[in-house]
Amino acid sequence: MPRIIPWIWPATTAESNAEPALYFDYAATTPVDERVIARMIECLGKADTFGNPASSSHAFGQRAKALVEGARQQVAELVNARPEQIVWTSGATESNNLALKGVAQARGKPTGHIISSQLEHKAVLDTLGQLEGQGFSVTYLAPDQDGAITPQALCQALRADTFLVSLMLVNNELGTLTDIDAIGRIVREHDALFHVDAAQATGKVSIDLKRLDVDLMSFSAHKTYGPKGIGALYIGSRAEGKLQAQIHGGGHELGLRSGTLATHQIVGMGEAFAMAREHAESERERISALRERLLKSLAGLPITINGNRTNHIPNTLSLTPYYDFALGNELALSSTSACNSASNEPSHVLLALRLRPSEALRTIRLSLGRYSTEREVDRAAQLIRSALTIPVP
Ligand SMILES: *Cc1c(COP(=O)(O)O)cnc(C)c1O
């Protein structure tokens, strides 16, 4: 197995002896792995693979097409799907749009019921808001105390006209997991389609689409050490023919998503997902140990941990201190999800967990990843510890 190349973070300032910034925001995005970069570069410039993958009449196009199909295979393998079930998009945002609008609008008339949750990413919530404006009715399930969307909550919300359920596998702010196994069975019994946003899950939890009752699944490369601007949508057999395209043009990707395929991006995503498959287990163990170390060094501080502490992925930690505090910018983390950070409003996810707005606003999300080290964890804990220690007057 190829070794992961360790990463030395650049210093925050030009001063050579400044300590490098501490990156604790892997849930917002990850750096592109060196091995992925190398593969991407091979597809650029005058390499013999720069051709248009749709140019089937000459070798330049055929070579590019072969690379695209190889990557499709790599993405499919990570989630145990067939390559022809994977459609390239520009990221999980577009995948979510294609899945939700695609299924709703293919119905012909804007009626019927969709179930989702209050914990979803904005790429799902805002898309569903659009569909509500068009006449569809949407129920947003509330989480239980632990931040979980339960099968029971889903059962209570199902209606005769429910045709689509959309839930995320891993929550981007809490790191909590949804039981898509149990929920999928219920949705299938009801004969509705089940869409899962798995942007935060790849490489962190194993996904077996042959076994799961999931019809549509969204992926993103840049949360899994691939490049930004590329993603995919899995379309299972029950959803086949039930999606309306959202981007029209040359009829690429089974007519579902037109546009010249970005060979280098696609190859990057394929390689990143292949690496995720190779390293998933060892990475999970390593990051779990780092998380335990972090929790141990934060023990005794006036903080609450949000979300279920057993049913979670190890890399994400949402902490609410009991009072306001100031952290310097040496520690790169999110005050909420990256998308909410821009608006500076309390996170809708934390409000759904019934945190007060003031508590939500001082909550921090620490997320660990492939290049996190014990030393970084210790320094982060130290910074948080000193920020939260009230000086005795
Ligand atoms: C990051 C993220 C998205 C958006 O993915 P992009 O590829 O950046 O468009 C969607 N859903 C979840 C859960 C995410 O974490």
The ligand as an ORCA input file, in Angstrom:
! r2SCAN-3c Opt
* xyz 0 1
  C     -19.707     20.054      1.839
  C     -21.050     19.472      1.846
  C     -21.914     19.640      0.765
  C     -21.544     20.477     -0.427
  O     -20.580     19.851     -1.202
  P     -19.816     20.651     -2.364
  O     -19.086     19.575     -3.088
  O     -18.935     21.619     -1.679
  O     -20.850     21.297     -3.208
  C     -23.138     19.033      0.815
  N     -23.517     18.307      1.874
  C     -22.725     18.121      2.934
  C     -23.189     17.288      4.077
  C     -21.460     18.703      2.964
  O     -20.696     18.540      4.028
*
